[in-house]
């Protein structure tokens, strides 16, 4: 992607890190909000692996 848009690899890594951090924070805040709304403790249980 860095070679396609002709900017440095460091900017690509930095931008990707910021985007992933934003998505992670958004997901965890939504998860906590929904868990608190249901009156449950915000933990992940019953994970099913294929």
PDB file of N, CA, C and O in Angstrom:
ATOM      1  N   UNK A   1       0.824  -1.184   0.000  1.00  0.00           N
ATOM      2  CA  UNK A   1       0.000   0.000   0.000  1.00  0.00           C
ATOM      3  C   UNK A   1       0.872   1.254   0.000  1.00  0.00           C
ATOM      4  O   UNK A   1       0.532   2.252  -0.635  1.00  0.00           O
ATOM      5  N   UNK A   2       2.002   1.201   0.716  1.00  0.00           N
ATOM      6  CA  UNK A   2       2.881   2.364   0.764  1.00  0.00           C
ATOM      7  C   UNK A   2       3.460   2.670  -0.612  1.00  0.00           C
ATOM      8  O   UNK A   2       3.605   3.838  -0.974  1.00  0.00           O
ATOM      9  N   UNK A   3       3.793   1.639  -1.381  1.00  0.00           N
ATOM     10  CA  UNK A   3       4.353   1.893  -2.707  1.00  0.00           C
ATOM     11  C   UNK A   3       3.275   2.363  -3.685  1.00  0.00           C
ATOM     12  O   UNK A   3       3.578   3.099  -4.624  1.00  0.00           O
ATOM     13  N   UNK A   4       2.042   1.957  -3.483  1.00  0.00           N
ATOM     14  CA  UNK A   4       0.957   2.372  -4.373  1.00  0.00           C
ATOM     15  C   UNK A   4       0.666   3.867  -4.223  1.00  0.00           C
ATOM     16  O   UNK A   4       0.506   4.576  -5.217  1.00  0.00           O
ATOM     17  N   UNK A   5       0.599   4.342  -2.972  1.00  0.00           N
ATOM     18  CA  UNK A   5       0.286   5.748  -2.724  1.00  0.00           C
ATOM     19  C   UNK A   5       1.527   6.626  -2.619  1.00  0.00           C
ATOM     20  O   UNK A   5       1.406   7.828  -2.382  1.00  0.00           O
ATOM     21  N   UNK A   6       2.698   6.062  -2.787  1.00  0.00           N
ATOM     22  CA  UNK A   6       3.994   6.746  -2.761  1.00  0.00           C
ATOM     23  C   UNK A   6       4.244   7.531  -1.478  1.00  0.00           C
ATOM     24  O   UNK A   6       4.740   8.657  -1.523  1.00  0.00           O
ATOM     25  N   UNK A   7       3.905   6.945  -0.349  1.00  0.00           N
ATOM     26  CA  UNK A   7       4.328   7.518   0.919  1.00  0.00           C
ATOM     27  C   UNK A   7       5.125   6.462   1.656  1.00  0.00           C
ATOM     28  O   UNK A   7       5.112   5.293   1.271  1.00  0.00           O
ATOM     29  N   UNK A   8       5.806   6.851   2.690  1.00  0.00           N
ATOM     30  CA  UNK A   8       6.716   5.953   3.382  1.00  0.00           C
ATOM     31  C   UNK A   8       6.013   4.813   4.092  1.00  0.00           C
ATOM     32  O   UNK A   8       4.840   4.913   4.450  1.00  0.00           O
ATOM     33  N   UNK A   9       6.737   3.742   4.287  1.00  0.00           N
ATOM     34  CA  UNK A   9       6.188   2.569   4.983  1.00  0.00           C
ATOM     35  C   UNK A   9       5.839   2.911   6.430  1.00  0.00           C
ATOM     36  O   UNK A   9       4.916   2.334   7.003  1.00  0.00           O
ATOM     37  N   UNK A  10       6.581   3.853   7.018  1.00  0.00           N
ATOM     38  CA  UNK A  10       6.305   4.234   8.408  1.00  0.00           C
ATOM     39  C   UNK A  10       4.931   4.875   8.546  1.00  0.00           C
ATOM     40  O   UNK A  10       4.229   4.625   9.526  1.00  0.00           O
ATOM     41  N   UNK A  11       4.536   5.702   7.570  1.00  0.00           N
ATOM     42  CA  UNK A  11       3.211   6.316   7.614  1.00  0.00           C
ATOM     43  C   UNK A  11       2.109   5.270   7.453  1.00  0.00           C
ATOM     44  O   UNK A  11       1.039   5.394   8.048  1.00  0.00           O
ATOM     45  N   UNK A  12       2.369   4.253   6.659  1.00  0.00           N
ATOM     46  CA  UNK A  12       1.395   3.176   6.491  1.00  0.00           C
ATOM     47  C   UNK A  12       1.221   2.411   7.794  1.00  0.00           C
ATOM     48  O   UNK A  12       0.098   2.112   8.197  1.00  0.00           O
ATOM     49  N   UNK A  13       2.328   2.095   8.449  1.00  0.00           N
ATOM     50  CA  UNK A  13       2.267   1.376   9.727  1.00  0.00           C
ATOM     51  C   UNK A  13       1.586   2.233  10.784  1.00  0.00           C
ATOM     52  O   UNK A  13       0.742   1.742  11.534  1.00  0.00           O
ATOM     53  N   UNK A  14       1.943   3.498  10.846  1.00  0.00           N
ATOM     54  CA  UNK A  14       1.342   4.401  11.823  1.00  0.00           C
ATOM     55  C   UNK A  14      -0.160   4.561  11.587  1.00  0.00           C
ATOM     56  O   UNK A  14      -0.945   4.516  12.534  1.00  0.00           O
ATOM     57  N   UNK A  15      -0.555   4.744  10.341  1.00  0.00           N
ATOM     58  CA  UNK A  15      -1.977   4.877  10.026  1.00  0.00           C
ATOM     59  C   UNK A  15      -2.760   3.615  10.335  1.00  0.00           C
ATOM     60  O   UNK A  15      -3.872   3.683  10.858  1.00  0.00           O
ATOM     61  N   UNK A  16      -2.188   2.463  10.014  1.00  0.00           N
ATOM     62  CA  UNK A  16      -2.852   1.190  10.312  1.00  0.00           C
ATOM     63  C   UNK A  16      -2.999   0.990  11.811  1.00  0.00           C
ATOM     64  O   UNK A  16      -4.029   0.506  12.281  1.00  0.00           O
ATOM     65  N   UNK A  17      -1.969   1.363  12.563  1.00  0.00           N
ATOM     66  CA  UNK A  17      -2.027   1.234  14.019  1.00  0.00           C
ATOM     67  C   UNK A  17      -3.128   2.100  14.599  1.00  0.00           C
ATOM     68  O   UNK A  17      -3.875   1.657  15.472  1.00  0.00           O
ATOM     69  N   UNK A  18      -3.235   3.321  14.125  1.00  0.00           N
ATOM     70  CA  UNK A  18      -4.275   4.227  14.621  1.00  0.00           C
ATOM     71  C   UNK A  18      -5.662   3.690  14.285  1.00  0.00           C
ATOM     72  O   UNK A  18      -6.564   3.734  15.121  1.00  0.00           O
ATOM     73  N   UNK A  19      -5.835   3.190  13.081  1.00  0.00           N
ATOM     74  CA  UNK A  19      -7.137   2.641  12.680  1.00  0.00           C
ATOM     75  C   UNK A  19      -7.501   1.430  13.526  1.00  0.00           C
ATOM     76  O   UNK A  19      -8.635   1.327  13.994  1.00  0.00           O
ATOM     77  N   UNK A  20      -6.551   0.501  13.735  1.00  0.00           N
ATOM     78  CA  UNK A  20      -6.825  -0.687  14.541  1.00  0.00           C
ATOM     79  C   UNK A  20      -7.098  -0.329  16.000  1.00  0.00           C
ATOM     80  O   UNK A  20      -7.961  -0.941  16.630  1.00  0.00           O
ATOM     81  N   UNK A  21      -6.382   0.646  16.546  1.00  0.00           N
ATOM     82  CA  UNK A  21      -6.655   1.090  17.914  1.00  0.00           C
ATOM     83  C   UNK A  21      -8.056   1.679  18.025  1.00  0.00           C
ATOM     84  O   UNK A  21      -8.773   1.397  18.985  1.00  0.00           O
ATOM     85  N   UNK A  22      -8.448   2.488  17.057  1.00  0.00           N
ATOM     86  CA  UNK A  22      -9.788   3.068  17.066  1.00  0.00           C
ATOM     87  C   UNK A  22     -10.861   1.982  17.014  1.00  0.00           C
ATOM     88  O   UNK A  22     -11.842   2.034  17.755  1.00  0.00           O
ATOM     89  N   UNK A  23     -10.668   0.994  16.130  1.00  0.00           N
ATOM     90  CA  UNK A  23     -11.652  -0.091  16.021  1.00  0.00           C
ATOM     91  C   UNK A  23     -11.702  -0.913  17.309  1.00  0.00           C
ATOM     92  O   UNK A  23     -12.785  -1.313  17.736  1.00  0.00           O
ATOM     93  N   UNK A  24     -10.573  -1.168  17.926  1.00  0.00           N
ATOM     94  CA  UNK A  24     -10.539  -1.924  19.176  1.00  0.00           C
ATOM     95  C   UNK A  24     -11.217  -1.191  20.308  1.00  0.00           C
ATOM     96  O   UNK A  24     -11.973  -1.787  21.075  1.00  0.00           O
ATOM     97  N   UNK A  25     -10.952   0.102  20.420  1.00  0.00           N
ATOM     98  CA  UNK A  25     -11.583   0.895  21.479  1.00  0.00           C
ATOM     99  C   UNK A  25     -13.085   0.982  21.255  1.00  0.00           C
ATOM    100  O   UNK A  25     -13.858   0.887  22.208  1.00  0.00           O
ATOM    101  N   UNK A  26     -13.504   1.158  20.019  1.00  0.00           N
ATOM    102  CA  UNK A  26     -14.934   1.199  19.704  1.00  0.00           C
ATOM    103  C   UNK A  26     -15.606  -0.127  20.053  1.00  0.00           C
ATOM    104  O   UNK A  26     -16.690  -0.139  20.635  1.00  0.00           O
ATOM    105  N   UNK A  27     -14.968  -1.242  19.699  1.00  0.00           N
ATOM    106  CA  UNK A  27     -15.535  -2.556  19.986  1.00  0.00           C
ATOM    107  C   UNK A  27     -15.644  -2.793  21.488  1.00  0.00           C
ATOM    108  O   UNK A  27     -16.682  -3.252  21.965  1.00  0.00           O
ATOM    109  N   UNK A  28     -14.582  -2.485  22.245  1.00  0.00           N
ATOM    110  CA  UNK A  28     -14.632  -2.743  23.683  1.00  0.00           C
ATOM    111  C   UNK A  28     -15.644  -1.852  24.380  1.00  0.00           C
ATOM    112  O   UNK A  28     -16.309  -2.297  25.315  1.00  0.00           O
ATOM    113  N   UNK A  29     -15.777  -0.606  23.951  1.00  0.00           N
ATOM    114  CA  UNK A  29     -16.766   0.260  24.595  1.00  0.00           C
ATOM    115  C   UNK A  29     -18.183  -0.218  24.299  1.00  0.00           C
ATOM    116  O   UNK A  29     -19.047  -0.171  25.174  1.00  0.00           O
ATOM    117  N   UNK A  30     -18.428  -0.676  23.078  1.00  0.00           N
ATOM    118  CA  UNK A  30     -19.744  -1.218  22.734  1.00  0.00           C
ATOM    119  C   UNK A  30     -20.014  -2.501  23.507  1.00  0.00           C
ATOM    120  O   UNK A  30     -21.126  -2.709  23.992  1.00  0.00           O
ATOM    121  N   UNK A  31     -19.017  -3.358  23.626  1.00  0.00           N
ATOM    122  CA  UNK A  31     -19.167  -4.612  24.359  1.00  0.00           C
ATOM    123  C   UNK A  31     -19.481  -4.345  25.823  1.00  0.00           C
ATOM    124  O   UNK A  31     -20.383  -4.969  26.384  1.00  0.00           O
ATOM    125  N   UNK A  32     -18.754  -3.433  26.447  1.00  0.00           N
ATOM    126  CA  UNK A  32     -19.011  -3.105  27.855  1.00  0.00           C
ATOM    127  C   UNK A  32     -20.395  -2.510  28.034  1.00  0.00           C
ATOM    128  O   UNK A  32     -21.109  -2.868  28.970  1.00  0.00           O
ATOM    129  N   UNK A  33     -20.782  -1.603  27.143  1.00  0.00           N
ATOM    130  CA  UNK A  33     -22.092  -0.961  27.245  1.00  0.00           C
ATOM    131  C   UNK A  33     -23.209  -1.996  27.168  1.00  0.00           C
ATOM    132  O   UNK A  33     -24.151  -1.955  27.960  1.00  0.00           O
ATOM    133  N   UNK A  34     -23.108  -2.921  26.221  1.00  0.00           N
ATOM    134  CA  UNK A  34     -24.142  -3.941  26.073  1.00  0.00           C
ATOM    135  C   UNK A  34     -24.165  -4.885  27.263  1.00  0.00           C
ATOM    136  O   UNK A  34     -25.237  -5.302  27.703  1.00  0.00           O
ATOM    137  N   UNK A  35     -22.988  -5.229  27.791  1.00  0.00           N
ATOM    138  CA  UNK A  35     -22.939  -6.131  28.939  1.00  0.00           C
ATOM    139  C   UNK A  35     -23.538  -5.465  30.171  1.00  0.00           C
ATOM    140  O   UNK A  35     -24.282  -6.106  30.913  1.00  0.00           O
ATOM    141  N   UNK A  36     -23.232  -4.209  30.400  1.00  0.00           N
ATOM    142  CA  UNK A  36     -23.772  -3.490  31.554  1.00  0.00           C
ATOM    143  C   UNK A  36     -25.276  -3.310  31.396  1.00  0.00           C
ATOM    144  O   UNK A  36     -26.017  -3.391  32.376  1.00  0.00           O
ATOM    145  N   UNK A  37     -25.727  -3.069  30.188  1.00  0.00           N
ATOM    146  CA  UNK A  37     -27.158  -2.898  29.937  1.00  0.00           C
ATOM    147  C   UNK A  37     -27.928  -4.175  30.269  1.00  0.00           C
ATOM    148  O   UNK A  37     -29.056  -4.111  30.757  1.00  0.00           O
ATOM    149  N   UNK A  38     -27.321  -5.333  30.007  1.00  0.00           N
ATOM    150  CA  UNK A  38     -27.961  -6.609  30.316  1.00  0.00           C
ATOM    151  C   UNK A  38     -27.779  -6.999  31.774  1.00  0.00           C
ATOM    152  O   UNK A  38     -28.373  -7.978  32.224  1.00  0.00           O
ATOM    153  N   UNK A  39     -26.973  -6.258  32.520  1.00  0.00           N
ATOM    154  CA  UNK A  39     -26.732  -6.570  33.920  1.00  0.00           C
ATOM    155  C   UNK A  39     -25.754  -7.706  34.114  1.00  0.00           C
ATOM    156  O   UNK A  39     -25.786  -8.381  35.143  1.00  0.00           O
ATOM    157  N   UNK A  40     -24.891  -7.927  33.149  1.00  0.00           N
ATOM    158  CA  UNK A  40     -23.913  -9.002  33.233  1.00  0.00           C
ATOM    159  C   UNK A  40     -22.524  -8.414  33.428  1.00  0.00           C
ATOM    160  O   UNK A  40     -22.283  -7.232  33.180  1.00  0.00           O
ATOM    161  N   UNK A  41     -21.624  -9.271  33.878  1.00  0.00           N
ATOM    162  CA  UNK A  41     -20.236  -8.839  33.988  1.00  0.00           C
ATOM    163  C   UNK A  41     -19.606  -8.881  32.594  1.00  0.00           C
ATOM    164  O   UNK A  41     -19.789  -9.857  31.867  1.00  0.00           O
ATOM    165  N   UNK A  42     -18.872  -7.840  32.217  1.00  0.00           N
ATOM    166  CA  UNK A  42     -18.312  -7.789  30.858  1.00  0.00           C
ATOM    167  C   UNK A  42     -17.130  -8.730  30.645  1.00  0.00           C
ATOM    168  O   UNK A  42     -15.977  -8.299  30.637  1.00  0.00           O
ATOM    169  N   UNK A  43     -17.420 -10.007  30.474  1.00  0.00           N
ATOM    170  CA  UNK A  43     -16.391 -10.997  30.150  1.00  0.00           C
ATOM    171  C   UNK A  43     -16.878 -11.819  28.966  1.00  0.00           C
ATOM    172  O   UNK A  43     -18.082 -11.930  28.736  1.00  0.00           O
ATOM    173  N   UNK A  44     -15.959 -12.387  28.227  1.00  0.00           N
ATOM    174  CA  UNK A  44     -16.312 -13.217  27.079  1.00  0.00           C
ATOM    175  C   UNK A  44     -16.371 -14.664  27.541  1.00  0.00           C
ATOM    176  O   UNK A  44     -15.396 -15.185  28.083  1.00  0.00           O
ATOM    177  N   UNK A  45     -17.510 -15.315  27.331  1.00  0.00           N
ATOM    178  CA  UNK A  45     -17.691 -16.713  27.721  1.00  0.00           C
ATOM    179  C   UNK A  45     -18.278 -17.486  26.548  1.00  0.00           C
ATOM    180  O   UNK A  45     -18.741 -16.897  25.571  1.00  0.00           O
ATOM    181  N   UNK A  46     -18.255 -18.792  26.653  1.00  0.00           N
ATOM    182  CA  UNK A  46     -18.840 -19.687  25.656  1.00  0.00           C
ATOM    183  C   UNK A  46     -18.273 -19.451  24.257  1.00  0.00           C
ATOM    184  O   UNK A  46     -19.023 -19.325  23.289  1.00  0.00           O
ATOM    185  N   UNK A  47     -16.971 -19.393  24.162  1.00  0.00           N
ATOM    186  CA  UNK A  47     -16.323 -19.242  22.867  1.00  0.00           C
ATOM    187  C   UNK A  47     -16.284 -20.601  22.192  1.00  0.00           C
ATOM    188  O   UNK A  47     -15.827 -21.577  22.787  1.00  0.00           O
ATOM    189  N   UNK A  48     -16.759 -20.673  20.956  1.00  0.00           N
ATOM    190  CA  UNK A  48     -16.818 -21.934  20.215  1.00  0.00           C
ATOM    191  C   UNK A  48     -15.784 -21.887  19.106  1.00  0.00           C
ATOM    192  O   UNK A  48     -15.794 -20.981  18.273  1.00  0.00           O
ATOM    193  N   UNK A  49     -14.898 -22.861  19.099  1.00  0.00           N
ATOM    194  CA  UNK A  49     -13.884 -22.953  18.054  1.00  0.00           C
ATOM    195  C   UNK A  49     -14.279 -24.041  17.073  1.00  0.00           C
ATOM    196  O   UNK A  49     -14.700 -25.123  17.482  1.00  0.00           O
ATOM    197  N   UNK A  50     -14.150 -23.770  15.800  1.00  0.00           N
ATOM    198  CA  UNK A  50     -14.481 -24.774  14.779  1.00  0.00           C
ATOM    199  C   UNK A  50     -13.343 -25.735  14.594  1.00  0.00           C
ATOM    200  O   UNK A  50     -13.436 -26.651  13.776  1.00  0.00           O
TER     201      UNK A  50
END
